[in-house]
């Protein structure tokens, strides 16, 4: 997801805060790594999309957690616009994940080979 303030793109949450407030923020490294990890966005995406090489058991576990997270986001989104946006994003990731499953299904591969 890209974040902009005016015509300037913020590459990190810290940059977004700095651009919005017009000041530089000095955050201790430990706090920065804890709260502003660059991997958080990818972790969220991977929760719903999965990753290459995951086993069936890992996939089932991940999908169960993703379903719970989506439910929590939908619940929290009733009163919070940001959570509502996160829920919408997560729901779209679920759609993409389902499309990937269909594309990678053994049945479709057989049909493609036959054609």
N, C-alpha and C positions, 0 to 999 in steps of 0.2 A: 504494500500500500504506500502510495506517495503522499507526502505531507507538504503543503505549501503555506507560506505566509506571504501574501501579496504575490510577487512573481519569483520569490526565492524558495527553492526546495530545501527542506530539512531532511538530512540523511538519517538523523537519530532523534530520539525523543528530546534529548538535551538540546540539540540544535533548534528543535521546534519551540521549546520553552524560551530559549535565548532570542529567537527571532520574534516571537510573540511579545516578549517583555522588553525587548530592545536592550538587554543587558547580558553580559557574560556570566555564566554560573560556574562556580568552582565546586564541584562535587568530589568528595574523596573517592579514590579508585575503588575501594571495597563496596561502597554504596552504589557506585555507577555499575559495577559488574553485577551486583545483586538485583537492582531494579531496572537497569536499562540494557540488559544483555541483548545483543543483536540476534541471538538464536531464538528468542521468545516468539517472534512472528513465525519463524519456520517451525517451531515446535507446535504452535497452534494449527498451522496448515497441515503438518504431518499427522497430527491427531486425527484429522478428518480424511485426509487423502491416503495415509499409509506411506510406507517406504518400500523400496525394492528389497526383495529377499526376505520379507517377513514371513514367518510360518503361518499356517492356518490358525493355530492357537493364539499367536500374537495378534493376528488380524481380528479374530473374534473378540479378544480382550480389548484391543484398541477401539473397535467399533462400539463395544458396550460402554466404555468410558466416554467416547465421543457423543453417544446418545444422551448420557447423563449430563454432560457439559452443555449440550444444546438445550436440553430441558431447563437447566439452571439459567442459561442466558435468556431464554424466552420468558421465564418467570421474572428475572430481574429486569428485563426489558419493558415490563409493564409500567415501571416508574422511572426508568433511566434510559435516555435516548442513546447513550453510548453503548450500553448493553444490548439495546434493540438493534443497533447497527452491527455489533459483533455477532448477534444471533442470525441476522440476515446474511452476513458473510459466511458464517458456519454452515447455514442451510445451503448456500450456493456451493460450498465445498463438498457437501454431502451429494449434491446433484452430480458434480464432476466425478466424485469417487464412484458413484453408481454407473456413470457412463463408461468410466475406465474398466469397471468389472465386465460390463457387457462387451466392450471391445476386445478384452483379453479372454473372453470365455472360450473354453474348448470347442463348444458348438459352433461359434463364429469362425474359429480357425479352420475347422473341418469344411465349413461352407466356402471359405476363401480358397482353400486348397482345391476343392472340387471345381471351382470356377475357373 
